[in-house]
Protein backbone atom coordinates (compact mmCIF):
# COMPACT_ATOMS: atom_id res chain seq x y z
CA UNK A 1 0.00 0.00 0.00
CA UNK A 2 2.79 2.40 0.93
CA UNK A 3 4.69 1.74 -2.32
CA UNK A 4 1.54 2.19 -4.38
CA UNK A 5 0.82 5.53 -2.70
CA UNK A 6 4.38 6.73 -3.34
CA UNK A 7 4.13 5.72 -7.01
CA UNK A 8 0.77 7.49 -7.34
CA UNK A 9 2.10 10.71 -5.78
CA UNK A 10 5.23 10.70 -7.95
CA UNK A 11 3.15 9.96 -11.06
CA UNK A 12 0.80 12.85 -10.25
CA UNK A 13 3.77 15.17 -9.76
CA UNK A 14 5.22 14.08 -13.11
CA UNK A 15 1.93 14.66 -14.91
CA UNK A 16 1.60 18.07 -13.26
CA UNK A 17 5.13 19.07 -14.25
CA UNK A 18 4.55 17.99 -17.85
CA UNK A 19 1.24 19.85 -18.02
CA UNK A 20 2.76 23.03 -16.57
CA UNK A 21 5.74 22.84 -18.91
CA UNK A 22 3.50 22.35 -21.94
CA UNK A 23 1.29 25.26 -20.91
CA UNK A 24 4.25 27.59 -20.38
CA UNK A 25 5.88 26.45 -23.64
CA UNK A 26 2.77 27.15 -25.72
CA UNK A 27 1.96 30.46 -23.99
CA UNK A 28 5.23 32.08 -25.07
CA UNK A 29 5.10 34.22 -28.18
CA UNK A 30 8.71 33.46 -29.16
CA UNK A 31 9.39 30.41 -31.27
CA UNK A 32 12.45 28.21 -30.88
CA UNK A 33 14.78 28.60 -33.83
CA UNK A 34 16.82 25.98 -35.62
CA UNK A 35 19.85 26.57 -33.40
CA UNK A 36 17.72 26.06 -30.31
CA UNK A 37 16.36 22.75 -31.61
CA UNK A 38 19.85 21.63 -32.60
CA UNK A 39 21.19 22.46 -29.14
CA UNK A 40 18.28 20.62 -27.51
CA UNK A 41 18.75 17.50 -29.63
CA UNK A 42 22.55 17.46 -29.26
CA UNK A 43 22.24 17.94 -25.50
CA UNK A 44 19.73 15.11 -25.17
CA UNK A 45 21.84 12.73 -27.27
CA UNK A 46 25.05 13.56 -25.40
CA UNK A 47 23.28 13.12 -22.06
CA UNK A 48 22.09 9.68 -23.15
CA UNK A 49 25.56 8.71 -24.42
CA UNK A 50 27.27 9.80 -21.19
CA UNK A 51 24.69 7.93 -19.09
CA UNK A 52 25.04 4.77 -21.18
CA UNK A 53 28.83 5.00 -21.03
CA UNK A 54 28.84 5.36 -17.26
CA UNK A 55 26.48 2.40 -16.89
CA UNK A 56 28.76 0.34 -19.14
CA UNK A 57 31.71 1.26 -16.92
CA UNK A 58 29.77 0.18 -13.83
CA UNK A 59 29.00 -3.23 -15.34
CA UNK A 60 32.55 -3.63 -16.68
CA UNK A 61 34.05 -2.77 -13.30
CA UNK A 62 31.70 -5.14 -11.49
CA UNK A 63 32.35 -8.08 -13.82
CA UNK A 64 36.14 -7.65 -13.83
CA UNK A 65 36.30 -7.51 -10.04
CA UNK A 66 37.60 -3.97 -9.75
CA UNK A 67 34.99 -3.26 -7.08
CA UNK A 68 36.14 -6.12 -4.85
CA UNK A 69 38.24 -5.66 -1.73
CA UNK A 70 41.97 -6.38 -2.12
CA UNK A 71 42.35 -7.83 1.37
CA UNK A 72 42.63 -11.59 1.83
CA UNK A 73 40.49 -13.00 4.68
PDB file of N, CA, C and O in Angstrom:
ATOM      1  N   UNK A   1       0.823  -1.196   0.000  1.00  0.00           N
ATOM      2  CA  UNK A   1       0.000   0.000   0.000  1.00  0.00           C
ATOM      3  C   UNK A   1       0.869   1.264   0.000  1.00  0.00           C
ATOM      4  O   UNK A   1       0.591   2.227  -0.714  1.00  0.00           O
ATOM      5  N   UNK A   2       1.924   1.235   0.815  1.00  0.00           N
ATOM      6  CA  UNK A   2       2.791   2.401   0.926  1.00  0.00           C
ATOM      7  C   UNK A   2       3.532   2.662  -0.388  1.00  0.00           C
ATOM      8  O   UNK A   2       3.687   3.813  -0.798  1.00  0.00           O
ATOM      9  N   UNK A   3       3.987   1.600  -1.041  1.00  0.00           N
ATOM     10  CA  UNK A   3       4.689   1.744  -2.315  1.00  0.00           C
ATOM     11  C   UNK A   3       3.745   2.257  -3.393  1.00  0.00           C
ATOM     12  O   UNK A   3       4.124   3.099  -4.207  1.00  0.00           O
ATOM     13  N   UNK A   4       2.527   1.754  -3.398  1.00  0.00           N
ATOM     14  CA  UNK A   4       1.539   2.192  -4.384  1.00  0.00           C
ATOM     15  C   UNK A   4       1.237   3.670  -4.212  1.00  0.00           C
ATOM     16  O   UNK A   4       1.123   4.400  -5.196  1.00  0.00           O
ATOM     17  N   UNK A   5       1.106   4.119  -2.967  1.00  0.00           N
ATOM     18  CA  UNK A   5       0.824   5.533  -2.701  1.00  0.00           C
ATOM     19  C   UNK A   5       1.985   6.414  -3.160  1.00  0.00           C
ATOM     20  O   UNK A   5       1.768   7.474  -3.747  1.00  0.00           O
ATOM     21  N   UNK A   6       3.207   5.979  -2.894  1.00  0.00           N
ATOM     22  CA  UNK A   6       4.377   6.734  -3.343  1.00  0.00           C
ATOM     23  C   UNK A   6       4.413   6.831  -4.864  1.00  0.00           C
ATOM     24  O   UNK A   6       4.681   7.900  -5.413  1.00  0.00           O
ATOM     25  N   UNK A   7       4.146   5.719  -5.547  1.00  0.00           N
ATOM     26  CA  UNK A   7       4.131   5.721  -7.012  1.00  0.00           C
ATOM     27  C   UNK A   7       3.032   6.639  -7.538  1.00  0.00           C
ATOM     28  O   UNK A   7       3.241   7.345  -8.525  1.00  0.00           O
ATOM     29  N   UNK A   8       1.874   6.639  -6.900  1.00  0.00           N
ATOM     30  CA  UNK A   8       0.772   7.494  -7.337  1.00  0.00           C
ATOM     31  C   UNK A   8       1.117   8.975  -7.157  1.00  0.00           C
ATOM     32  O   UNK A   8       0.828   9.791  -8.031  1.00  0.00           O
ATOM     33  N   UNK A   9       1.728   9.316  -6.036  1.00  0.00           N
ATOM     34  CA  UNK A   9       2.096  10.715  -5.784  1.00  0.00           C
ATOM     35  C   UNK A   9       3.168  11.172  -6.775  1.00  0.00           C
ATOM     36  O   UNK A   9       3.076  12.266  -7.332  1.00  0.00           O
ATOM     37  N   UNK A  10       4.180  10.338  -6.993  1.00  0.00           N
ATOM     38  CA  UNK A  10       5.227  10.699  -7.948  1.00  0.00           C
ATOM     39  C   UNK A  10       4.681  10.792  -9.368  1.00  0.00           C
ATOM     40  O   UNK A  10       5.084  11.675 -10.126  1.00  0.00           O
ATOM     41  N   UNK A  11       3.774   9.901  -9.737  1.00  0.00           N
ATOM     42  CA  UNK A  11       3.149   9.964 -11.059  1.00  0.00           C
ATOM     43  C   UNK A  11       2.332  11.233 -11.230  1.00  0.00           C
ATOM     44  O   UNK A  11       2.368  11.861 -12.289  1.00  0.00           O
ATOM     45  N   UNK A  12       1.589  11.617 -10.184  1.00  0.00           N
ATOM     46  CA  UNK A  12       0.801  12.848 -10.247  1.00  0.00           C
ATOM     47  C   UNK A  12       1.705  14.075 -10.368  1.00  0.00           C
ATOM     48  O   UNK A  12       1.388  15.016 -11.096  1.00  0.00           O
ATOM     49  N   UNK A  13       2.828  14.060  -9.653  1.00  0.00           N
ATOM     50  CA  UNK A  13       3.774  15.172  -9.759  1.00  0.00           C
ATOM     51  C   UNK A  13       4.375  15.250 -11.155  1.00  0.00           C
ATOM     52  O   UNK A  13       4.562  16.343 -11.688  1.00  0.00           O
ATOM     53  N   UNK A  14       4.679  14.103 -11.752  1.00  0.00           N
ATOM     54  CA  UNK A  14       5.222  14.083 -13.108  1.00  0.00           C
ATOM     55  C   UNK A  14       4.208  14.619 -14.110  1.00  0.00           C
ATOM     56  O   UNK A  14       4.555  15.427 -14.972  1.00  0.00           O
ATOM     57  N   UNK A  15       2.976  14.181 -14.005  1.00  0.00           N
ATOM     58  CA  UNK A  15       1.928  14.661 -14.915  1.00  0.00           C
ATOM     59  C   UNK A  15       1.728  16.166 -14.745  1.00  0.00           C
ATOM     60  O   UNK A  15       1.565  16.885 -15.731  1.00  0.00           O
ATOM     61  N   UNK A  16       1.739  16.643 -13.508  1.00  0.00           N
ATOM     62  CA  UNK A  16       1.600  18.074 -13.262  1.00  0.00           C
ATOM     63  C   UNK A  16       2.751  18.883 -13.848  1.00  0.00           C
ATOM     64  O   UNK A  16       2.538  19.950 -14.424  1.00  0.00           O
ATOM     65  N   UNK A  17       3.969  18.371 -13.699  1.00  0.00           N
ATOM     66  CA  UNK A  17       5.134  19.072 -14.245  1.00  0.00           C
ATOM     67  C   UNK A  17       5.081  19.112 -15.765  1.00  0.00           C
ATOM     68  O   UNK A  17       5.417  20.131 -16.369  1.00  0.00           O
ATOM     69  N   UNK A  18       4.665  18.018 -16.388  1.00  0.00           N
ATOM     70  CA  UNK A  18       4.554  17.985 -17.850  1.00  0.00           C
ATOM     71  C   UNK A  18       3.468  18.943 -18.322  1.00  0.00           C
ATOM     72  O   UNK A  18       3.659  19.664 -19.301  1.00  0.00           O
ATOM     73  N   UNK A  19       2.332  18.955 -17.635  1.00  0.00           N
ATOM     74  CA  UNK A  19       1.239  19.848 -18.022  1.00  0.00           C
ATOM     75  C   UNK A  19       1.648  21.316 -17.872  1.00  0.00           C
ATOM     76  O   UNK A  19       1.359  22.135 -18.744  1.00  0.00           O
ATOM     77  N   UNK A  20       2.314  21.645 -16.776  1.00  0.00           N
ATOM     78  CA  UNK A  20       2.755  23.025 -16.566  1.00  0.00           C
ATOM     79  C   UNK A  20       3.793  23.432 -17.607  1.00  0.00           C
ATOM     80  O   UNK A  20       3.747  24.543 -18.135  1.00  0.00           O
ATOM     81  N   UNK A  21       4.721  22.539 -17.899  1.00  0.00           N
ATOM     82  CA  UNK A  21       5.737  22.839 -18.911  1.00  0.00           C
ATOM     83  C   UNK A  21       5.112  23.053 -20.282  1.00  0.00           C
ATOM     84  O   UNK A  21       5.486  23.979 -21.001  1.00  0.00           O
ATOM     85  N   UNK A  22       4.163  22.202 -20.645  1.00  0.00           N
ATOM     86  CA  UNK A  22       3.501  22.346 -21.943  1.00  0.00           C
ATOM     87  C   UNK A  22       2.717  23.655 -22.012  1.00  0.00           C
ATOM     88  O   UNK A  22       2.713  24.330 -23.041  1.00  0.00           O
ATOM     89  N   UNK A  23       2.060  24.008 -20.919  1.00  0.00           N
ATOM     90  CA  UNK A  23       1.290  25.258 -20.912  1.00  0.00           C
ATOM     91  C   UNK A  23       2.208  26.475 -21.031  1.00  0.00           C
ATOM     92  O   UNK A  23       1.917  27.404 -21.785  1.00  0.00           O
ATOM     93  N   UNK A  24       3.309  26.470 -20.293  1.00  0.00           N
ATOM     94  CA  UNK A  24       4.247  27.588 -20.382  1.00  0.00           C
ATOM     95  C   UNK A  24       4.905  27.657 -21.755  1.00  0.00           C
ATOM     96  O   UNK A  24       5.116  28.745 -22.291  1.00  0.00           O
ATOM     97  N   UNK A  25       5.229  26.495 -22.324  1.00  0.00           N
ATOM     98  CA  UNK A  25       5.883  26.451 -23.639  1.00  0.00           C
ATOM     99  C   UNK A  25       4.970  27.041 -24.710  1.00  0.00           C
ATOM    100  O   UNK A  25       5.422  27.819 -25.550  1.00  0.00           O
ATOM    101  N   UNK A  26       3.693  26.679 -24.685  1.00  0.00           N
ATOM    102  CA  UNK A  26       2.772  27.153 -25.722  1.00  0.00           C
ATOM    103  C   UNK A  26       2.307  28.587 -25.483  1.00  0.00           C
ATOM    104  O   UNK A  26       1.843  29.239 -26.419  1.00  0.00           O
ATOM    105  N   UNK A  27       2.420  29.094 -24.254  1.00  0.00           N
ATOM    106  CA  UNK A  27       1.960  30.455 -23.989  1.00  0.00           C
ATOM    107  C   UNK A  27       2.983  31.512 -24.402  1.00  0.00           C
ATOM    108  O   UNK A  27       2.643  32.692 -24.485  1.00  0.00           O
ATOM    109  N   UNK A  28       4.210  31.116 -24.657  1.00  0.00           N
ATOM    110  CA  UNK A  28       5.228  32.079 -25.074  1.00  0.00           C
ATOM    111  C   UNK A  28       5.002  32.487 -26.521  1.00  0.00           C
ATOM    112  O   UNK A  28       4.581  31.681 -27.351  1.00  0.00           O
ATOM    113  N   UNK A  29       5.290  33.754 -26.811  1.00  0.00           N
ATOM    114  CA  UNK A  29       5.100  34.220 -28.178  1.00  0.00           C
ATOM    115  C   UNK A  29       6.374  34.095 -29.014  1.00  0.00           C
ATOM    116  O   UNK A  29       6.355  34.387 -30.210  1.00  0.00           O
ATOM    117  N   UNK A  30       7.463  33.672 -28.409  1.00  0.00           N
ATOM    118  CA  UNK A  30       8.706  33.462 -29.156  1.00  0.00           C
ATOM    119  C   UNK A  30       8.825  32.000 -29.553  1.00  0.00           C
ATOM    120  O   UNK A  30       8.585  31.104 -28.744  1.00  0.00           O
ATOM    121  N   UNK A  31       9.192  31.771 -30.787  1.00  0.00           N
ATOM    122  CA  UNK A  31       9.385  30.407 -31.268  1.00  0.00           C
ATOM    123  C   UNK A  31      10.854  30.006 -31.108  1.00  0.00           C
ATOM    124  O   UNK A  31      11.747  30.854 -31.106  1.00  0.00           O
ATOM    125  N   UNK A  32      11.080  28.722 -30.978  1.00  0.00           N
ATOM    126  CA  UNK A  32      12.445  28.210 -30.877  1.00  0.00           C
ATOM    127  C   UNK A  32      12.997  28.077 -32.286  1.00  0.00           C
ATOM    128  O   UNK A  32      12.372  27.465 -33.153  1.00  0.00           O
ATOM    129  N   UNK A  33      14.165  28.650 -32.507  1.00  0.00           N
ATOM    130  CA  UNK A  33      14.780  28.603 -33.829  1.00  0.00           C
ATOM    131  C   UNK A  33      15.509  27.290 -34.071  1.00  0.00           C
ATOM    132  O   UNK A  33      15.519  26.394 -33.227  1.00  0.00           O
ATOM    133  N   UNK A  34      16.112  27.205 -35.236  1.00  0.00           N
ATOM    134  CA  UNK A  34      16.821  25.983 -35.624  1.00  0.00           C
ATOM    135  C   UNK A  34      18.009  25.720 -34.706  1.00  0.00           C
ATOM    136  O   UNK A  34      18.288  24.567 -34.374  1.00  0.00           O
ATOM    137  N   UNK A  35      18.709  26.766 -34.293  1.00  0.00           N
ATOM    138  CA  UNK A  35      19.850  26.572 -33.400  1.00  0.00           C
ATOM    139  C   UNK A  35      19.401  26.075 -32.028  1.00  0.00           C
ATOM    140  O   UNK A  35      20.094  25.282 -31.391  1.00  0.00           O
ATOM    141  N   UNK A  36      18.260  26.536 -31.586  1.00  0.00           N
ATOM    142  CA  UNK A  36      17.722  26.061 -30.311  1.00  0.00           C
ATOM    143  C   UNK A  36      17.361  24.591 -30.359  1.00  0.00           C
ATOM    144  O   UNK A  36      17.668  23.841 -29.432  1.00  0.00           O
ATOM    145  N   UNK A  37      16.701  24.170 -31.452  1.00  0.00           N
ATOM    146  CA  UNK A  37      16.356  22.754 -31.605  1.00  0.00           C
ATOM    147  C   UNK A  37      17.602  21.898 -31.729  1.00  0.00           C
ATOM    148  O   UNK A  37      17.661  20.803 -31.171  1.00  0.00           O
ATOM    149  N   UNK A  38      18.600  22.388 -32.457  1.00  0.00           N
ATOM    150  CA  UNK A  38      19.847  21.632 -32.603  1.00  0.00           C
ATOM    151  C   UNK A  38      20.533  21.468 -31.247  1.00  0.00           C
ATOM    152  O   UNK A  38      21.015  20.383 -30.922  1.00  0.00           O
ATOM    153  N   UNK A  39      20.577  22.537 -30.460  1.00  0.00           N
ATOM    154  CA  UNK A  39      21.190  22.459 -29.136  1.00  0.00           C
ATOM    155  C   UNK A  39      20.425  21.498 -28.235  1.00  0.00           C
ATOM    156  O   UNK A  39      21.031  20.744 -27.475  1.00  0.00           O
ATOM    157  N   UNK A  40      19.099  21.522 -28.315  1.00  0.00           N
ATOM    158  CA  UNK A  40      18.280  20.623 -27.508  1.00  0.00           C
ATOM    159  C   UNK A  40      18.522  19.166 -27.886  1.00  0.00           C
ATOM    160  O   UNK A  40      18.675  18.316 -27.009  1.00  0.00           O
ATOM    161  N   UNK A  41      18.558  18.875 -29.163  1.00  0.00           N
ATOM    162  CA  UNK A  41      18.754  17.499 -29.628  1.00  0.00           C
ATOM    163  C   UNK A  41      20.166  17.017 -29.299  1.00  0.00           C
ATOM    164  O   UNK A  41      20.343  15.899 -28.816  1.00  0.00           O
ATOM    165  N   UNK A  42      21.163  17.850 -29.558  1.00  0.00           N
ATOM    166  CA  UNK A  42      22.546  17.461 -29.258  1.00  0.00           C
ATOM    167  C   UNK A  42      22.728  17.243 -27.757  1.00  0.00           C
ATOM    168  O   UNK A  42      23.394  16.294 -27.343  1.00  0.00           O
ATOM    169  N   UNK A  43      22.145  18.107 -26.951  1.00  0.00           N
ATOM    170  CA  UNK A  43      22.236  17.945 -25.499  1.00  0.00           C
ATOM    171  C   UNK A  43      21.577  16.668 -25.013  1.00  0.00           C
ATOM    172  O   UNK A  43      22.114  15.985 -24.141  1.00  0.00           O
ATOM    173  N   UNK A  44      20.413  16.337 -25.570  1.00  0.00           N
ATOM    174  CA  UNK A  44      19.728  15.106 -25.169  1.00  0.00           C
ATOM    175  C   UNK A  44      20.520  13.872 -25.582  1.00  0.00           C
ATOM    176  O   UNK A  44      20.639  12.922 -24.809  1.00  0.00           O
ATOM    177  N   UNK A  45      21.058  13.883 -26.793  1.00  0.00           N
ATOM    178  CA  UNK A  45      21.837  12.733 -27.272  1.00  0.00           C
ATOM    179  C   UNK A  45      23.111  12.569 -26.443  1.00  0.00           C
ATOM    180  O   UNK A  45      23.443  11.455 -26.038  1.00  0.00           O
ATOM    181  N   UNK A  46      23.818  13.654 -26.189  1.00  0.00           N
ATOM    182  CA  UNK A  46      25.045  13.564 -25.397  1.00  0.00           C
ATOM    183  C   UNK A  46      24.763  13.124 -23.962  1.00  0.00           C
ATOM    184  O   UNK A  46      25.552  12.382 -23.378  1.00  0.00           O
ATOM    185  N   UNK A  47      23.659  13.570 -23.396  1.00  0.00           N
ATOM    186  CA  UNK A  47      23.280  13.125 -22.059  1.00  0.00           C
ATOM    187  C   UNK A  47      23.034  11.629 -22.040  1.00  0.00           C
ATOM    188  O   UNK A  47      23.472  10.939 -21.119  1.00  0.00           O
ATOM    189  N   UNK A  48      22.335  11.118 -23.051  1.00  0.00           N
ATOM    190  CA  UNK A  48      22.087   9.680 -23.149  1.00  0.00           C
ATOM    191  C   UNK A  48      23.392   8.908 -23.318  1.00  0.00           C
ATOM    192  O   UNK A  48      23.583   7.870 -22.683  1.00  0.00           O
ATOM    193  N   UNK A  49      24.284   9.400 -24.162  1.00  0.00           N
ATOM    194  CA  UNK A  49      25.558   8.708 -24.416  1.00  0.00           C
ATOM    195  C   UNK A  49      26.410   8.668 -23.149  1.00  0.00           C
ATOM    196  O   UNK A  49      26.998   7.634 -22.834  1.00  0.00           O
ATOM    197  N   UNK A  50      26.484   9.777 -22.424  1.00  0.00           N
ATOM    198  CA  UNK A  50      27.265   9.802 -21.188  1.00  0.00           C
ATOM    199  C   UNK A  50      26.662   8.849 -20.160  1.00  0.00           C
ATOM    200  O   UNK A  50      27.395   8.117 -19.495  1.00  0.00           O
ATOM    201  N   UNK A  51      25.345   8.849 -20.023  1.00  0.00           N
ATOM    202  CA  UNK A  51      24.692   7.932 -19.090  1.00  0.00           C
ATOM    203  C   UNK A  51      24.927   6.477 -19.453  1.00  0.00           C
ATOM    204  O   UNK A  51      25.215   5.657 -18.581  1.00  0.00           O
ATOM    205  N   UNK A  52      24.805   6.149 -20.738  1.00  0.00           N
ATOM    206  CA  UNK A  52      25.039   4.771 -21.182  1.00  0.00           C
ATOM    207  C   UNK A  52      26.497   4.380 -20.977  1.00  0.00           C
ATOM    208  O   UNK A  52      26.781   3.252 -20.575  1.00  0.00           O
ATOM    209  N   UNK A  53      27.420   5.289 -21.244  1.00  0.00           N
ATOM    210  CA  UNK A  53      28.834   5.003 -21.033  1.00  0.00           C
ATOM    211  C   UNK A  53      29.163   4.762 -19.570  1.00  0.00           C
ATOM    212  O   UNK A  53      29.928   3.854 -19.246  1.00  0.00           O
ATOM    213  N   UNK A  54      28.594   5.563 -18.689  1.00  0.00           N
ATOM    214  CA  UNK A  54      28.838   5.362 -17.263  1.00  0.00           C
ATOM    215  C   UNK A  54      28.240   4.049 -16.770  1.00  0.00           C
ATOM    216  O   UNK A  54      28.845   3.366 -15.944  1.00  0.00           O
ATOM    217  N   UNK A  55      27.064   3.692 -17.267  1.00  0.00           N
ATOM    218  CA  UNK A  55      26.476   2.401 -16.886  1.00  0.00           C
ATOM    219  C   UNK A  55      27.327   1.252 -17.405  1.00  0.00           C
ATOM    220  O   UNK A  55      27.486   0.246 -16.713  1.00  0.00           O
ATOM    221  N   UNK A  56      27.874   1.377 -18.604  1.00  0.00           N
ATOM    222  CA  UNK A  56      28.760   0.341 -19.142  1.00  0.00           C
ATOM    223  C   UNK A  56      30.005   0.207 -18.270  1.00  0.00           C
ATOM    224  O   UNK A  56      30.465  -0.907 -18.020  1.00  0.00           O
ATOM    225  N   UNK A  57      30.553   1.322 -17.807  1.00  0.00           N
ATOM    226  CA  UNK A  57      31.712   1.259 -16.916  1.00  0.00           C
ATOM    227  C   UNK A  57      31.376   0.591 -15.594  1.00  0.00           C
ATOM    228  O   UNK A  57      32.201  -0.139 -15.044  1.00  0.00           O
ATOM    229  N   UNK A  58      30.185   0.829 -15.081  1.00  0.00           N
ATOM    230  CA  UNK A  58      29.771   0.184 -13.833  1.00  0.00           C
ATOM    231  C   UNK A  58      29.713  -1.325 -14.016  1.00  0.00           C
ATOM    232  O   UNK A  58      30.228  -2.067 -13.179  1.00  0.00           O
ATOM    233  N   UNK A  59      29.094  -1.790 -15.095  1.00  0.00           N
ATOM    234  CA  UNK A  59      29.002  -3.229 -15.339  1.00  0.00           C
ATOM    235  C   UNK A  59      30.378  -3.829 -15.619  1.00  0.00           C
ATOM    236  O   UNK A  59      30.678  -4.919 -15.133  1.00  0.00           O
ATOM    237  N   UNK A  60      31.205  -3.154 -16.380  1.00  0.00           N
ATOM    238  CA  UNK A  60      32.552  -3.633 -16.679  1.00  0.00           C
ATOM    239  C   UNK A  60      33.367  -3.770 -15.395  1.00  0.00           C
ATOM    240  O   UNK A  60      34.035  -4.781 -15.181  1.00  0.00           O
ATOM    241  N   UNK A  61      33.309  -2.756 -14.551  1.00  0.00           N
ATOM    242  CA  UNK A  61      34.049  -2.768 -13.298  1.00  0.00           C
ATOM    243  C   UNK A  61      33.560  -3.878 -12.383  1.00  0.00           C
ATOM    244  O   UNK A  61      34.363  -4.532 -11.717  1.00  0.00           O
ATOM    245  N   UNK A  62      32.268  -4.093 -12.344  1.00  0.00           N
ATOM    246  CA  UNK A  62      31.704  -5.138 -11.491  1.00  0.00           C
ATOM    247  C   UNK A  62      32.089  -6.528 -11.983  1.00  0.00           C
ATOM    248  O   UNK A  62      32.425  -7.394 -11.175  1.00  0.00           O
ATOM    249  N   UNK A  63      32.045  -6.752 -13.273  1.00  0.00           N
ATOM    250  CA  UNK A  63      32.355  -8.080 -13.823  1.00  0.00           C
ATOM    251  C   UNK A  63      33.838  -8.410 -13.756  1.00  0.00           C
ATOM    252  O   UNK A  63      34.202  -9.575 -13.599  1.00  0.00           O
ATOM    253  N   UNK A  64      34.694  -7.414 -13.871  1.00  0.00           N
ATOM    254  CA  UNK A  64      36.136  -7.654 -13.832  1.00  0.00           C
ATOM    255  C   UNK A  64      36.680  -7.722 -12.408  1.00  0.00           C
ATOM    256  O   UNK A  64      37.849  -8.052 -12.211  1.00  0.00           O
ATOM    257  N   UNK A  65      35.862  -7.418 -11.429  1.00  0.00           N
ATOM    258  CA  UNK A  65      36.296  -7.511 -10.037  1.00  0.00           C
ATOM    259  C   UNK A  65      37.018  -6.290  -9.514  1.00  0.00           C
ATOM    260  O   UNK A  65      37.657  -6.359  -8.465  1.00  0.00           O
ATOM    261  N   UNK A  66      36.934  -5.179 -10.214  1.00  0.00           N
ATOM    262  CA  UNK A  66      37.604  -3.966  -9.745  1.00  0.00           C
ATOM    263  C   UNK A  66      36.935  -3.388  -8.502  1.00  0.00           C
ATOM    264  O   UNK A  66      37.543  -2.590  -7.788  1.00  0.00           O
ATOM    265  N   UNK A  67      35.714  -3.775  -8.241  1.00  0.00           N
ATOM    266  CA  UNK A  67      34.994  -3.265  -7.079  1.00  0.00           C
ATOM    267  C   UNK A  67      35.239  -4.105  -5.826  1.00  0.00           C
ATOM    268  O   UNK A  67      34.811  -3.728  -4.734  1.00  0.00           O
ATOM    269  N   UNK A  68      35.916  -5.226  -5.975  1.00  0.00           N
ATOM    270  CA  UNK A  68      36.135  -6.122  -4.845  1.00  0.00           C
ATOM    271  C   UNK A  68      37.242  -5.583  -3.943  1.00  0.00           C
ATOM    272  O   UNK A  68      38.078  -4.782  -4.362  1.00  0.00           O
ATOM    273  N   UNK A  69      37.223  -6.042  -2.699  1.00  0.00           N
ATOM    274  CA  UNK A  69      38.243  -5.665  -1.733  1.00  0.00           C
ATOM    275  C   UNK A  69      39.539  -6.405  -2.032  1.00  0.00           C
ATOM    276  O   UNK A  69      39.504  -7.570  -2.428  1.00  0.00           O
ATOM    277  N   UNK A  70      40.675  -5.752  -1.852  1.00  0.00           N
ATOM    278  CA  UNK A  70      41.971  -6.379  -2.118  1.00  0.00           C
ATOM    279  C   UNK A  70      42.461  -7.246  -0.964  1.00  0.00           C
ATOM    280  O   UNK A  70      43.378  -8.047  -1.143  1.00  0.00           O
ATOM    281  N   UNK A  71      41.880  -7.101   0.187  1.00  0.00           N
ATOM    282  CA  UNK A  71      42.346  -7.835   1.366  1.00  0.00           C
ATOM    283  C   UNK A  71      41.970  -9.307   1.288  1.00  0.00           C
ATOM    284  O   UNK A  71      40.880  -9.665   0.843  1.00  0.00           O
ATOM    285  N   UNK A  72      42.890 -10.148   1.727  1.00  0.00           N
ATOM    286  CA  UNK A  72      42.630 -11.589   1.827  1.00  0.00           C
ATOM    287  C   UNK A  72      42.060 -11.864   3.215  1.00  0.00           C
ATOM    288  O   UNK A  72      42.544 -11.293   4.192  1.00  0.00           O
ATOM    289  N   UNK A  73      41.054 -12.714   3.331  1.00  0.00           N
ATOM    290  CA  UNK A  73      40.491 -13.003   4.679  1.00  0.00           C
ATOM    291  C   UNK A  73      41.393 -13.874   5.518  1.00  0.00           C
ATOM    292  O   UNK A  73      41.055 -14.194   6.658  1.00  0.00           O
TER     293      UNK A  73
END
